[in-house]
Amino acid sequence: MLKMKSKINLYVIGHTDMTGDLKHNMELSENRAKAVVDALVKDYGISVKRLTGKGVGPLCPVSTNKTEEGKQLNRRAELVER
């Protein structure tokens, strides 16, 4: 999609579950977002100028953090058009 639509620019948002402290999760989510940006650039040839990686830690869960299944859903990266 990014190759076909060369005018789209994205935020790559990294998320985590609530395991551990906030500082650790913020760093982990930032690293997750940057890893996705790096893969899109290296493996798919997308210009880094079109991508901005940011981490939000556990602040935007999509599921409960009380079960392993919910935690897995919360560990993710999302692409948001900017």
Rosetta blueprint (number, residue, H / E / L):
1 M L
2 L L
3 K L
4 M L
5 K L
6 S L
7 K L
8 I L
9 N L
10 L E
11 Y E
12 V E
13 I E
14 G E
15 H L
16 T L
17 D L
18 M L
19 T L
20 G L
21 D L
22 L H
23 K H
24 H H
25 N H
26 M H
27 E H
28 L H
29 S H
30 E H
31 N H
32 R H
33 A H
34 K H
35 A H
36 V H
37 V H
38 D H
39 A H
40 L H
41 V H
42 K H
43 D H
44 Y H
45 G L
46 I L
47 S L
48 V H
49 K H
50 R H
51 L E
52 T E
53 G E
54 K E
55 G E
56 V L
57 G L
58 P L
59 L L
60 C L
61 P L
62 V L
63 S L
64 T L
65 N L
66 K L
67 T L
68 E H
69 E H
70 G H
71 K H
72 Q H
73 L H
74 N H
75 R L
76 R L
77 A E
78 E E
79 L E
80 V E
81 E E
82 R L
